[in-house]
Amino acid sequence: MKARLLADDAAGRAEAIATLGAGGLVSIPTDTVYGVGVALDAPGGLARLFAAKDRPLDRAVVLLVADVEQAASVGAITPTARVLAERFWPGGLTLVLAQAPGAVLPASLTGGAGTIGVRVPDHDCPRELARALGPLPVTSANLSGQPDARDAAGVLTQLGERIEMVLDGGPARGGVPSTVVDCSSDEPRVLRDGAIEAGLLVDALETALMGDRGSLDVAKSRAVRAVGIEAAVMAAKRLAERVAVGGDYESPDFWAFRLGAELGRGDPELGWEFLCRLTEAVHGEAPLSLIGASQLEDFCWVAAPAFIDRIEERARTHPRFRRALGEVWPGRGTIPAETYARILRAAGGGETTPDDARPGVGS
């Protein structure tokens, strides 16, 4: 039977709530694309949702919630998560949280993980339904692997025979999917770059968590720096894509990977992670001269003596890292002469002695 098509108004939402409460599948407009959801407590509801989309059973489904308090009923809100939620909800940010103590969530919802993804969308419809029914499992209203549905007609074309109802709210805004941040541990990770630029996440965390740098909490500092690394790598990828097609590299993203380098320099282990990931993530010869080289040089000024063995080993086994080294040395800065000589050799600069190093180095 073909799905019923109702307007996304008060009457339509009341019908949607009743249909969802009875275990039916309903497609709704959101702030990105059209979604399809089912009541969390509907017997067999999640199985029907997966079957309607031909979706693999091991892929988790995000819960759309009405507010931060409702998110806390299913996930543990860490200080980092609360800062991000208060700054970017409602909006294009999905937070992955450790399941809250006492929350009973089906394994099919979470993909068997001990975490759950939650989002407060910037659209009245899903928030109103979540207020009435509780956290609502919602996924995109399309067959798995097919294009997202941007309007009610697109939903009917793909899922019209498989669901009970579609709320027609006009064309969806579409655009970029939500940014996904894993806040289930003390060191958050950006899992997907999306609607919220990673650099803005760093700004929010730095402002709210770090506060007075004279009394910086170490754990909070690491949380900010961990996101800074993600911001740096993702911004570098975007930058490399633009450079590859002749784009302008002086962009709002430019500062983000520079910030990542600065955060990494404040914590050498995170700095090392940043450099390894950066030089492997950015593709193409030209972008390395814009990105990898300058940040590698910054890092080596500060931490090369402590990491020289790792630098040499990685240069032997990772050609991209070795090329980045080659673009830096000889370069500027003041590090011990023997360390400089070893880096130059690792970069493919041949044999050298401390006498070949820059004037004043190691003095």
KOLKOLTI-649039 format. One line per field, with one value per atom (N, C-alpha, C): x, y, z. Coordinates in nm, 3 decimals, m for minus. Example, Ala and Ser with C-alpha at 12.3 -4.5 7.8 and 13.67 -1.06 7.14 Angstrom:
! KOLKOLTI-649039
u = c(1.319 1.230 1.320 1.285 1.367 1.290)
v = c(m0.569 m0.450 m0.330 m0.225 m0.106 0.003)
w = c(0.780 0.780 0.780 0.708 0.714 0.787)
//
This chain:
! KOLKOLTI-649039
u = c(0.085 0.000 0.089 0.052 0.129 0.122 0.234 0.238 0.143 0.082 m0.002 0.087 0.043 0.116 0.037 0.094 0.028 0.119 0.057 0.134 0.203 0.319 0.391 0.333 0.217 0.152 0.106 0.033 m0.008 m0.085 m0.179 m0.259 m0.172 m0.084 0.003 0.096 0.152 0.242 0.168 0.043 m0.036 m0.058 m0.087 m0.103 0.028 0.139 0.270 0.301 0.270 0.294 0.212 0.087 0.002 0.054 0.096 0.147 0.277 0.366 0.491 0.463 0.370 0.335 0.279 0.218 0.162 0.264 0.387 0.492 0.517 0.454 0.470 0.598 0.633 0.749 0.700 0.762 0.720 0.841 0.827 0.932 0.901 1.005 0.988 1.095 1.063 1.167 1.262 1.387 1.485 1.560 1.661 1.740 1.841 1.855 1.948 1.870 1.831 1.750 1.630 1.544 1.433 1.484 1.427 1.462 1.342 1.369 1.260 1.288 1.185 1.206 1.099 1.124 1.033 1.045 0.941 0.949 1.052 1.131 1.239 1.186 1.066 1.013 0.913 0.903 0.809 0.860 0.782 0.827 0.860 0.981 1.023 1.040 1.032 1.037 1.170 1.278 1.409 1.434 1.391 1.407 1.331 1.211 1.134 1.204 1.262 1.331 1.449 1.529 1.643 1.597 1.492 1.442 1.387 1.318 1.260 1.368 1.484 1.594 1.692 1.675 1.776 1.911 1.906 2.025 2.096 2.230 2.303 2.276 2.263 2.224 2.334 2.458 2.568 2.594 2.509 2.528 2.437 2.497 2.421 2.329 2.225 2.129 2.138 2.136 2.142 2.004 2.003 1.879 1.865 1.752 1.720 1.647 1.692 1.637 1.589 1.509 1.449 1.544 1.633 1.721 1.832 1.919 2.033 1.986 1.882 1.832 1.785 1.719 1.674 1.793 1.894 2.016 2.079 2.075 2.135 2.061 1.938 1.865 1.919 1.992 2.046 2.198 2.262 2.407 2.467 2.591 2.661 2.717 2.670 2.713 2.841 2.954 3.082 3.091 3.187 3.204 3.226 3.304 3.326 3.196 3.119 2.992 2.897 2.893 2.800 2.838 2.966 3.010 2.967 2.992 2.960 2.809 2.734 2.589 2.530 2.576 2.521 2.558 2.670 2.713 2.649 2.633 2.597 2.462 2.390 2.253 2.152 2.040 2.010 2.103 2.137 2.224 2.290 2.388 2.449 2.563 2.541 2.643 2.584 2.645 2.609 2.717 2.675 2.767 2.755 2.867 2.870 2.905 2.815 2.828 2.833 2.899 2.887 2.743 2.689 2.551 2.535 2.427 2.403 2.375 2.421 2.387 2.237 2.190 2.047 1.974 2.037 1.973 1.974 1.860 1.850 1.827 1.933 1.926 1.952 1.870 1.889 2.024 2.085 2.213 2.201 2.083 2.064 2.066 2.037 2.040 2.184 2.269 2.405 2.510 2.470 2.567 2.649 2.593 2.662 2.764 2.781 2.879 2.820 2.907 2.862 2.838 2.824 2.802 2.674 2.629 2.510 2.529 2.489 2.495 2.364 2.373 2.254 2.272 2.159 2.163 2.032 2.041 1.924 1.918 1.827 1.824 1.767 1.807 1.758 1.629 1.530 1.401 1.296 1.184 1.081 1.020 1.003 0.930 0.994 1.118 1.176 1.184 1.209 1.216 1.079 0.972 0.838 0.802 0.836 0.807 0.888 1.014 1.097 1.044 0.992 0.933 0.812 0.737 0.618 0.648 0.750 0.774 0.904 0.991 1.123 1.223 1.350 1.454 1.410 1.428 1.369 1.477 1.483 1.579 1.539 1.627 1.599 1.722 1.698 1.804 1.753 1.838 1.797 1.689 1.595 1.478 1.507 1.596 1.632 1.671 1.671 1.724 1.875 1.929 2.072 2.154 2.244 2.329 2.272 2.146 2.082 2.090 2.061 2.070 1.973 2.013 1.925 1.800 1.688 1.563 1.558 1.541 1.536 1.394 1.295 1.156 1.067 0.939 0.845 0.832 0.835 0.824 0.940 1.060 1.176 1.162 1.102 1.078 0.980 0.870 0.768 0.825 0.914 0.973 1.052 1.129 1.216 1.151 1.069 1.018 0.866 0.798 0.653 0.576 0.626 0.556 0.604 0.700 0.763 0.736 0.678 0.653 0.507 0.463 0.322 0.288 0.383 0.345 0.466 0.436 0.537 0.478 0.551 0.514 0.583 0.504 0.557 0.584 0.711 0.751 0.817 0.795 0.859 1.002 1.074 1.212 1.300 1.381 1.475 1.589 1.652 1.763 1.881 1.895 2.005 2.139 2.239 2.371 2.455 2.542 2.644 2.585 2.620 2.573 2.635 2.585 2.633 2.778 2.849 2.980 2.958 3.040 3.026 3.148 3.124 3.232 3.209 3.308 3.303 3.345 3.251 3.278 3.263 3.286 3.266 3.387 3.497 3.616 3.665 3.775 3.830 3.892 3.928 3.988 3.895 3.813 3.716 3.785 3.714 3.767 3.660 3.701 3.611 3.607 3.492 3.480 3.439 3.368 3.327 3.324 3.390 3.387 3.253 3.189 3.057 3.017 2.892 2.832 2.902 2.959 3.030 3.179 3.248 3.391 3.464 3.561 3.632 3.700 3.746 3.809 3.714 3.585 3.487 3.468 3.480 3.474 3.588 3.707 3.823 3.799 3.749 3.721 3.629 3.520 3.421 3.482 3.558 3.618 3.724 3.805 3.912 3.853 3.749 3.687 3.623 3.550 3.472 3.554 3.647 3.716 3.851 3.922 4.058 4.061 3.977 3.965 4.097 4.125 4.247 4.365 4.453 4.564 4.661 4.653 4.741 4.702 4.578 4.534 4.472 4.542 4.490 4.479 4.362 4.341 4.399 4.489 4.561 4.465 4.368 4.275 4.194 4.150 4.072 4.160 4.283 4.375 4.394 4.411 4.428 4.302 4.186 4.062 4.058 4.096 4.097 4.201 4.320 4.426 4.390 4.321 4.282 4.191 4.095 4.010 4.090 4.188 4.274 4.347 4.393 4.459 4.362 4.239 4.139 4.111 4.099 4.073 4.185 4.308 4.422 4.422 4.405 4.412 4.298 4.178 4.063 4.074 4.118 4.136 4.244 4.349 4.455 4.403 4.317 4.259 4.178 4.095 4.015 4.106 4.210 4.303 4.370 4.414 4.482 4.390 4.262 4.167 4.154 4.150 4.137 4.263 4.380 4.504 4.515 4.469 4.478 4.399 4.293 4.212 4.237 4.348 4.383 4.311 4.262 4.188 4.278 4.217 4.289 4.314 4.439 4.468 4.454 4.440 4.417 4.267 4.224 4.082 4.054 3.925 3.895 3.953 3.986 4.043 4.192 4.255 4.400 4.450 4.380 4.425 4.409 4.312 4.276 4.391 4.457 4.566 4.688 4.703 4.810 4.785 4.658 4.622 4.655 4.626 4.658 4.806 4.890 5.033 5.071 5.012 5.044 4.999 4.879 4.831 4.922 4.961 5.050 5.183 5.235 5.364 5.353 5.235 5.216 5.214 5.197 5.197 5.271 5.400 5.480 5.420 5.358 5.301 5.187 5.102 4.997 5.057 5.164 5.231 5.283 5.339 5.389 5.273 5.163 5.045 4.998 4.996 4.952 5.038 5.170 5.259 5.245 5.236 5.225 5.095 4.987 4.859 4.852 4.908 4.901 4.974 5.097 5.176 5.122 5.047 4.986 4.849 4.781 4.644 4.638 4.736 4.729 4.792 4.716 4.761 4.811 4.904 4.956 5.089 5.172 5.305 5.301 5.229 5.231 5.180 5.068 5.018 5.116 5.206 5.300 5.388 5.421 5.506 5.430 5.297 5.216 5.181 5.168 5.112 5.216 5.253 5.335 5.469 5.534 5.669 5.677 5.595 5.607 5.573 5.472 5.435 5.539 5.599 5.706 5.824 5.854 5.964 5.934 5.811 5.773 5.794 5.750 5.759 5.905 5.986 6.125 6.203 6.165 6.229 6.218 6.102 6.072 6.108 6.075 6.076 6.166 6.238 6.318 6.416 6.487 6.581 6.513 6.390 6.321 6.266 6.242 6.174 6.263 6.393 6.478 6.475 6.471 6.465 6.337 6.224 6.098 6.101 6.163 6.171 6.248 6.360 6.441 6.366 6.302 6.229 6.115 6.040 5.927 5.974 6.084 6.139 6.179 6.228 6.267 6.145 6.033 5.919 5.804 5.805 5.693 5.748 5.738 5.793 5.735 5.608 5.547 5.609 5.634 5.698 5.839 5.910 6.046 6.045 5.948 5.939 5.914 5.827 5.800 5.928 6.006 6.134 6.224 6.227 6.314 6.278 6.151 6.109 6.147 6.184 6.217 6.367 6.445 6.587 6.674 6.775 6.806 6.697 6.678 6.575 6.617 6.519 6.549 6.537 6.576 6.558 6.690 6.685 6.807 6.782 6.835 6.830 6.973 7.000 7.137 7.191 7.319 7.379 7.367 7.390 7.384 7.241 7.143 7.003 6.973 7.020 7.000 7.060 7.182 7.249 7.171 7.118 7.042 6.913 6.847 6.725 6.756 6.865 6.902 6.927 6.995 7.018 6.885 6.795 6.666 6.583 6.604 6.530 6.588 6.697 6.759 6.864 6.916 7.015 7.158 7.178 7.312 7.384 7.510 7.589 7.627 7.627 7.669 7.731 7.797 7.857 7.807 7.829 7.786 7.838 7.958 8.013 7.926 7.841 7.754 7.628 7.608 7.483 7.486 7.374 7.362 7.449 7.496 7.579 7.506 7.574 7.517 7.434 7.400 7.316 7.393 7.332 7.392 7.484 7.498 7.590 7.524)
v = c(m0.119 0.000 0.124 0.224 0.346 0.426 0.488 0.568 0.688 0.722 0.842 0.966 1.069 1.194 1.303 1.358 1.463 1.584 1.700 1.823 1.821 1.883 1.895 2.015 1.994 2.096 2.029 2.099 2.044 1.915 1.911 1.790 1.675 1.707 1.603 1.546 1.634 1.585 1.500 1.536 1.455 1.316 1.309 1.179 1.101 1.171 1.105 1.047 1.121 1.071 0.947 0.948 0.831 0.712 0.735 0.626 0.569 0.656 0.609 0.534 0.584 0.517 0.378 0.357 0.226 0.135 0.182 0.099 0.124 0.226 0.253 0.329 0.329 0.403 0.533 0.644 0.775 0.851 0.912 0.999 1.143 1.215 1.352 1.443 1.572 1.667 1.696 1.720 1.762 1.882 1.925 2.041 2.007 1.879 1.841 1.779 1.653 1.584 1.520 1.455 1.385 1.259 1.231 1.111 1.020 0.899 0.806 0.748 0.746 0.703 0.607 0.557 0.464 0.489 0.459 0.475 0.378 0.426 0.345 0.219 0.229 0.114 0.032 0.059 m0.018 m0.161 m0.263 m0.401 m0.429 m0.473 m0.503 m0.381 m0.261 m0.139 m0.118 m0.138 m0.118 m0.217 m0.340 m0.441 m0.397 m0.341 m0.293 m0.175 m0.087 0.029 m0.014 m0.107 m0.156 m0.225 m0.304 m0.377 m0.281 m0.174 m0.079 m0.012 0.012 0.080 m0.016 m0.147 m0.244 m0.209 m0.166 m0.118 m0.233 m0.240 m0.344 m0.335 m0.450 m0.453 m0.407 m0.399 m0.361 m0.210 m0.133 0.012 0.079 0.155 0.218 0.326 0.357 0.462 0.573 0.696 0.812 0.836 0.884 0.927 1.078 1.123 1.266 1.295 1.398 1.430 1.574 1.605 1.738 1.840 1.796 1.890 1.813 1.887 1.825 1.730 1.768 1.684 1.548 1.549 1.421 1.338 1.405 1.334 1.266 1.333 1.277 1.153 1.131 1.011 0.885 0.902 0.785 0.784 0.901 0.908 0.990 0.956 1.027 1.158 1.271 1.402 1.443 1.431 1.472 1.625 1.684 1.830 1.877 1.801 1.837 1.832 1.725 1.712 1.825 1.862 1.969 2.102 2.131 2.256 2.259 2.149 2.145 2.148 2.078 2.076 2.215 2.282 2.413 2.516 2.495 2.590 2.561 2.432 2.399 2.330 2.307 2.252 2.362 2.361 2.273 2.304 2.200 2.222 2.097 2.117 2.006 1.940 1.898 1.831 1.706 1.591 1.465 1.432 1.404 1.366 1.216 1.148 1.007 0.999 0.942 0.940 0.796 0.777 0.648 0.634 0.514 0.493 0.528 0.597 0.639 0.518 0.520 0.410 0.395 0.275 0.249 0.258 0.317 0.324 0.186 0.142 0.012 0.037 0.023 0.050 m0.079 m0.108 m0.231 m0.233 m0.351 m0.363 m0.325 m0.349 m0.314 m0.162 m0.085 0.061 0.111 0.050 0.099 0.023 m0.074 m0.155 m0.241 m0.268 m0.350 m0.275 m0.144 m0.064 m0.018 0.027 0.081 0.230 0.283 0.426 0.448 0.573 0.609 0.749 0.766 0.896 0.972 1.099 1.181 1.317 1.375 1.508 1.580 1.709 1.797 1.871 1.834 1.897 2.038 2.118 2.255 2.257 2.182 2.174 2.137 2.209 2.188 2.049 1.992 1.866 1.752 1.717 1.605 1.633 1.760 1.792 1.774 1.813 1.797 1.650 1.569 1.426 1.361 1.405 1.348 1.388 1.510 1.550 1.462 1.424 1.343 1.196 1.143 0.998 0.956 1.053 1.018 1.016 0.992 0.989 0.902 0.957 0.895 0.844 0.713 0.662 0.709 0.784 0.838 0.819 0.774 0.764 0.824 0.843 0.910 0.829 0.901 0.837 0.799 0.704 0.654 0.507 0.438 0.302 0.309 0.215 0.216 0.224 0.322 0.338 0.429 0.471 0.558 0.704 0.800 0.941 0.977 1.073 1.122 1.185 1.174 1.236 1.379 1.474 1.615 1.668 1.588 1.631 1.509 1.533 1.424 1.333 1.392 1.311 1.213 1.258 1.168 1.054 1.081 0.974 0.873 0.921 0.830 0.744 0.802 0.725 0.606 0.628 0.522 0.432 0.491 0.415 0.412 0.464 0.479 0.353 0.238 0.110 0.042 0.105 0.037 0.104 0.222 0.294 0.338 0.385 0.419 0.563 0.656 0.797 0.882 0.992 1.094 1.229 1.305 1.442 1.534 1.609 1.693 1.833 1.864 1.996 2.080 2.044 2.117 2.069 2.133 2.091 2.104 2.002 2.009 2.102 2.156 2.248 2.178 2.050 1.975 2.025 2.016 2.065 1.961 2.009 1.924 1.844 1.715 1.637 1.686 1.635 1.680 1.639 1.722 1.685 1.586 1.482 1.379 1.384 1.402 1.409 1.302 1.218 1.114 1.176 1.192 1.247 1.140 1.015 0.906 0.885 0.959 0.947 1.087 1.093 1.222 1.300 1.229 1.296 1.280 1.381 1.371 1.357 1.295 1.277 1.317 1.386 1.420 1.301 1.236 1.116 1.150 1.262 1.302 1.453 1.506 1.649 1.682 1.790 1.818 1.963 1.983 2.115 2.212 2.162 2.246 2.229 2.335 2.324 2.288 2.198 2.151 2.264 2.366 2.479 2.550 2.554 2.617 2.533 2.402 2.316 2.350 2.367 2.402 2.535 2.633 2.764 2.750 2.675 2.661 2.593 2.486 2.413 2.496 2.566 2.645 2.754 2.820 2.929 2.878 2.765 2.717 2.635 2.553 2.459 2.511 2.583 2.620 2.742 2.839 2.955 3.022 3.043 3.109 3.015 3.050 2.961 2.946 3.037 3.024 2.911 2.865 2.752 2.645 2.613 2.521 2.380 2.320 2.181 2.093 2.000 1.920 1.837 1.772 1.686 1.767 1.886 1.970 2.019 2.051 2.097 1.988 1.865 1.756 1.736 1.757 1.744 1.845 1.969 2.071 2.038 1.996 1.966 1.848 1.748 1.632 1.674 1.762 1.812 1.901 1.973 2.055 1.974 1.855 1.768 1.732 1.695 1.661 1.782 1.900 2.020 2.043 2.023 2.047 1.954 1.826 1.728 1.749 1.772 1.788 1.918 2.026 2.150 2.135 2.061 2.039 1.962 1.864 1.789 1.881 1.967 2.060 2.155 2.203 2.294 2.226 2.102 2.030 2.013 1.987 1.971 2.101 2.213 2.341 2.374 2.348 2.377 2.292 2.167 2.075 2.124 2.202 2.254 2.403 2.453 2.592 2.689 2.642 2.729 2.815 2.901 2.995 2.929 2.925 2.861 2.956 3.086 3.179 3.180 3.089 3.066 3.059 3.053 3.037 2.910 2.811 2.687 2.700 2.802 2.809 2.810 2.887 2.898 2.767 2.684 2.567 2.468 2.438 2.341 2.403 2.537 2.602 2.592 2.606 2.590 2.449 2.350 2.212 2.195 2.261 2.251 2.313 2.429 2.494 2.409 2.351 2.265 2.144 2.088 1.972 2.004 2.124 2.161 2.172 2.205 2.213 2.077 1.971 1.834 1.750 1.721 1.656 1.526 1.446 1.321 1.350 1.446 1.484 1.551 1.624 1.684 1.578 1.473 1.364 1.299 1.274 1.217 1.309 1.438 1.536 1.527 1.527 1.527 1.400 1.286 1.159 1.155 1.197 1.193 1.294 1.413 1.519 1.480 1.431 1.401 1.281 1.195 1.082 1.118 1.218 1.248 1.336 1.423 1.521 1.463 1.464 1.403 1.510 1.472 1.564 1.622 1.657 1.707 1.851 1.940 2.081 2.110 2.048 2.084 2.056 1.957 1.930 2.051 2.125 2.242 2.351 2.351 2.450 2.407 2.275 2.225 2.146 2.030 1.939 1.997 2.067 2.111 2.212 2.316 2.421 2.370 2.281 2.229 2.130 2.055 1.964 2.044 2.156 2.239 2.296 2.347 2.398 2.292 2.171 2.064 2.030 2.025 1.987 2.091 2.216 2.317 2.280 2.228 2.207 2.067 1.967 1.830 1.733 1.778 1.684 1.602 1.662 1.580 1.464 1.485 1.378 1.273 1.310 1.219 1.178 1.203 1.179 1.033 0.938 0.797 0.768 0.824 0.804 0.872 0.989 1.060 0.977 0.923 0.842 0.717 0.648 0.526 0.555 0.661 0.692 0.737 0.808 0.850 0.729 0.623 0.503 0.431 0.434 0.349 0.424 0.558 0.636 0.741 0.716 0.811 0.952 0.965 1.098 1.178 1.109 1.175 1.218 1.132 1.164 1.284 1.292 1.406 1.534 1.525 1.644 1.690 1.595 1.630 1.701 1.648 1.705 1.847 1.885 2.021 2.119 2.066 2.152 2.173 2.065 2.074 2.084 2.173 2.268 2.376 2.419 2.517 2.610 2.673 2.767 2.698 2.771 2.720 2.686 2.648 2.613 2.486 2.376 2.248 2.195 2.099 2.047 2.000 2.025 1.998 1.851 1.758 1.617 1.578 1.632 1.605 1.658 1.777 1.835 1.745 1.697 1.612 1.483 1.424 1.299 1.323 1.436 1.467 1.489 1.558 1.583 1.451 1.358 1.227 1.154 1.160 1.092 1.149 1.279 1.344 1.315 1.237 1.205 1.303 1.380 1.482 1.432 1.302 1.247 1.259 1.215 1.220 1.365 1.396 1.529 1.519 1.624 1.628 1.752 1.763 1.885 2.012 2.004 2.124 2.173 2.081 2.119 2.189 2.184 2.241 2.392 2.450 2.596 2.667 2.784 2.857 2.878 2.848 2.872 2.760 2.659 2.549 2.466 2.437 2.351 2.424 2.554 2.630 2.659)
w = c(0.000 0.000 0.000 m0.078 m0.089 0.041 0.079 0.200 0.189 0.301 0.305 0.302 0.231 0.222 0.292 0.398 0.476 0.485 0.500 0.518 0.654 0.659 0.786 0.862 0.920 1.002 1.131 1.213 1.342 1.327 1.232 1.211 1.160 1.067 1.012 1.117 1.201 1.306 1.408 1.439 1.531 1.473 1.342 1.277 1.277 1.255 1.256 1.392 1.498 1.634 1.660 1.616 1.635 1.556 1.433 1.348 1.405 1.447 1.508 1.637 1.717 1.842 1.820 1.703 1.670 1.601 1.590 1.530 1.383 1.325 1.183 1.152 1.024 0.974 0.911 0.950 0.902 0.851 0.733 0.680 0.716 0.758 0.806 0.746 0.733 0.691 0.808 0.777 0.878 0.823 0.896 0.853 0.745 0.710 0.603 0.487 0.501 0.400 0.470 0.393 0.456 0.525 0.642 0.717 0.730 0.774 0.804 0.942 1.027 1.164 1.212 1.332 1.398 1.548 1.623 1.768 1.825 1.920 1.976 2.043 2.104 2.177 2.095 1.965 1.882 1.864 1.900 1.882 1.735 1.711 1.574 1.486 1.544 1.464 1.394 1.465 1.404 1.291 1.309 1.204 1.078 1.097 0.982 0.916 0.997 0.943 0.856 0.906 0.829 0.701 0.712 0.595 0.489 0.534 0.439 0.354 0.414 0.344 0.278 0.301 0.259 0.322 0.447 0.517 0.587 0.579 0.652 0.802 0.867 1.007 1.102 1.054 1.144 1.144 1.079 1.075 1.177 1.268 1.375 1.321 1.397 1.362 1.466 1.421 1.511 1.572 1.697 1.761 1.748 1.694 1.697 1.827 1.897 2.028 2.031 2.132 2.141 2.201 2.292 2.362 2.432 2.499 2.568 2.677 2.749 2.858 2.805 2.691 2.634 2.587 2.533 2.493 2.614 2.731 2.852 2.902 2.857 2.898 2.832 2.722 2.651 2.646 2.664 2.655 2.768 2.803 2.910 2.855 2.908 2.861 2.934 2.867 2.923 2.918 2.991 2.982 2.838 2.762 2.622 2.544 2.562 2.490 2.525 2.652 2.692 2.628 2.625 2.561 2.414 2.343 2.201 2.178 2.263 2.249 2.272 2.376 2.406 2.300 2.233 2.130 1.994 1.958 1.820 1.803 1.910 1.898 1.920 1.847 1.734 1.617 1.541 1.428 1.377 1.290 1.218 1.291 1.413 1.494 1.556 1.527 1.592 1.693 1.817 1.923 1.948 1.950 1.986 2.134 2.213 2.359 2.409 2.522 2.590 2.637 2.627 2.668 2.816 2.847 2.985 3.072 3.198 3.290 3.300 3.283 3.291 3.159 3.058 2.927 2.863 2.816 2.751 2.602 2.525 2.382 2.304 2.204 2.127 2.057 2.050 1.981 1.834 1.775 1.634 1.612 1.716 1.706 1.707 1.789 1.811 1.732 1.653 1.582 1.676 1.795 1.894 1.977 1.954 2.029 2.161 2.249 2.378 2.373 2.252 2.233 2.154 2.152 2.076 2.016 1.892 1.827 1.848 1.888 1.913 1.848 1.807 1.745 1.772 1.798 1.804 1.671 1.582 1.449 1.454 1.359 1.349 1.265 1.311 1.243 1.348 1.346 1.448 1.444 1.324 1.313 1.392 1.365 1.442 1.591 1.629 1.772 1.838 1.770 1.827 1.841 1.741 1.749 1.862 1.878 1.985 2.122 2.135 2.264 2.298 2.198 2.222 2.244 2.176 2.174 2.240 2.274 2.324 2.209 2.239 2.135 2.017 1.896 1.778 1.683 1.660 1.561 1.421 1.357 1.224 1.136 1.015 0.915 0.786 0.690 0.567 0.495 0.434 0.373 0.229 0.214 0.081 0.092 m0.019 m0.020 0.000 0.072 0.102 m0.027 m0.030 m0.147 m0.254 m0.239 m0.338 m0.293 m0.383 m0.345 m0.234 m0.150 m0.044 m0.105 m0.032 m0.075 m0.025 m0.116 m0.079 m0.068 m0.107 m0.095 m0.080 m0.054 m0.030 m0.151 m0.270 m0.392 m0.402 m0.364 m0.367 m0.269 m0.153 m0.056 m0.113 m0.171 m0.225 m0.337 m0.418 m0.527 m0.475 m0.367 m0.318 m0.213 m0.126 m0.011 m0.003 m0.104 m0.096 m0.065 m0.108 m0.084 0.045 0.116 0.230 0.365 0.362 0.487 0.492 0.609 0.628 0.593 0.614 0.603 0.566 0.493 0.464 0.503 0.585 0.614 0.512 0.438 0.333 0.389 0.407 0.456 0.350 0.223 0.115 0.094 0.003 m0.023 0.102 0.126 0.239 0.204 0.307 0.283 0.218 0.247 0.190 0.238 0.150 0.187 0.256 0.344 0.405 0.519 0.531 0.646 0.775 0.886 1.016 1.039 1.115 1.167 1.280 1.287 1.391 1.482 1.612 1.710 1.816 1.836 1.939 2.071 2.162 2.295 2.403 2.366 2.462 2.552 2.528 2.613 2.648 2.724 2.766 2.651 2.543 2.428 2.309 2.279 2.170 2.035 1.941 1.806 1.705 1.602 1.493 1.397 1.388 1.304 1.161 1.145 1.010 1.002 0.901 0.874 0.809 0.851 0.796 0.812 0.855 0.857 0.951 1.062 1.157 1.135 1.092 1.067 1.196 1.182 1.300 1.376 1.304 1.371 1.466 1.432 1.521 1.648 1.636 1.754 1.849 1.793 1.876 1.946 1.872 1.933 2.053 2.034 2.141 2.263 2.239 2.351 2.421 2.342 2.402 2.491 2.442 2.518 2.646 2.636 2.750 2.850 2.801 2.889 2.940 2.855 2.895 2.985 2.957 3.045 3.072 3.199 3.241 3.219 3.125 3.093 3.210 3.307 3.421 3.513 3.503 3.586 3.497 3.389 3.289 3.344 3.328 3.365 3.255 3.292 3.193 3.109 3.173 3.100 2.999 3.041 2.950 2.835 2.868 2.764 2.658 2.701 2.605 2.522 2.582 2.506 2.392 2.421 2.317 2.211 2.255 2.158 2.070 2.127 2.047 1.932 1.960 1.853 1.760 1.813 1.729 1.624 1.660 1.563 1.451 1.488 1.388 1.299 1.360 1.282 1.181 1.226 1.139 1.020 1.045 0.936 0.837 0.887 0.797 0.717 0.782 0.708 0.602 0.634 0.536 0.415 0.440 0.328 0.237 0.299 0.219 0.141 0.207 0.143 0.025 0.044 m0.064 m0.183 m0.158 m0.268 m0.347 m0.276 m0.345 m0.424 m0.363 m0.433 m0.559 m0.551 m0.664 m0.785 m0.758 m0.870 m0.892 m0.839 m0.860 m0.771 m0.656 m0.566 m0.481 m0.402 m0.316 m0.181 m0.138 m0.010 0.108 0.081 0.192 0.222 0.305 0.327 0.476 0.516 0.659 0.718 0.633 0.685 0.714 0.658 0.664 0.808 0.893 1.031 1.107 1.063 1.143 1.154 1.041 1.053 1.119 1.106 1.180 1.331 1.369 1.509 1.555 1.471 1.506 1.535 1.455 1.479 1.612 1.642 1.768 1.887 1.875 1.984 1.999 1.886 1.891 1.953 1.924 1.983 2.134 2.185 2.329 2.396 2.318 2.369 2.266 2.287 2.183 2.128 2.213 2.163 2.065 2.099 2.005 1.882 1.900 1.786 1.689 1.743 1.657 1.583 1.652 1.586 1.473 1.500 1.401 1.275 1.292 1.176 1.094 1.162 1.090 1.010 1.072 1.004 0.892 0.916 0.817 0.688 0.702 0.582 0.507 0.573 0.504 0.445 0.505 0.463 0.339 0.321 0.213 0.087 m0.022 m0.146 m0.244 m0.325 m0.425 m0.382 m0.479 m0.448 m0.396 m0.466 m0.429 m0.288 m0.245 m0.112 0.001 m0.016 0.092 0.119 0.015 0.036 0.111 0.099 0.169 0.309 0.328 0.453 0.532 0.479 0.556 0.597 0.504 0.532 0.646 0.638 0.739 0.878 0.887 1.018 1.070 0.980 1.022 1.076 1.011 1.058 1.197 1.215 1.347 1.454 1.423 1.521 1.552 1.447 1.467 1.548 1.535 1.619 1.766 1.803 1.944 1.990 1.911 1.962 1.887 1.784 1.707 1.791 1.886 1.964 2.035 2.083 2.154 2.060 1.933 1.840 1.723 1.732 1.617 1.572 1.666 1.626 1.548 1.595 1.523 1.386 1.379 1.253 1.151 1.193 1.101 1.058 1.151 1.117 1.021 1.050 0.961 0.824 0.819 0.690 0.606 0.671 0.597 0.539 0.612 0.575 0.508 0.512 0.457 0.360 0.230 0.132 0.144 0.175 0.184 0.299 0.409 0.523 0.485 0.412 0.371 0.276 0.184 0.095 0.174 0.275 0.357 0.428 0.479 0.541 0.440 0.318 0.215 0.179 0.196 0.165 0.276 0.392 0.505 0.518 0.507 0.542 0.418 0.411 0.516 0.530 0.654 0.681 0.791 0.853 0.959 1.096 1.199 1.334 1.399 1.524 1.597 1.675 1.625 1.695 1.700 1.787 1.797 1.663 1.638 1.508 1.468 1.561 1.526 1.489 1.561 1.526 1.386 1.357 1.224 1.117 1.141 1.042 1.019 1.126 1.111 1.033 1.059 0.985 0.837 0.808 0.669 0.596 0.661 0.599 0.578 0.679 0.667 0.553 0.525 0.417 0.280 0.276 0.148 0.106 0.203 0.171 0.168 0.183 0.179 0.312 0.311 0.433 0.465 0.590 0.633 0.770 0.813 0.945 1.015 1.144 1.213 1.150 1.082 1.019 0.905 0.848 0.738 0.787 0.917 0.970 0.960 0.987 0.977 1.081 1.050 1.147 1.278 1.384 1.515 1.569 1.483 1.530 1.630 1.741 1.841 1.935 1.917 2.004 2.137)
//
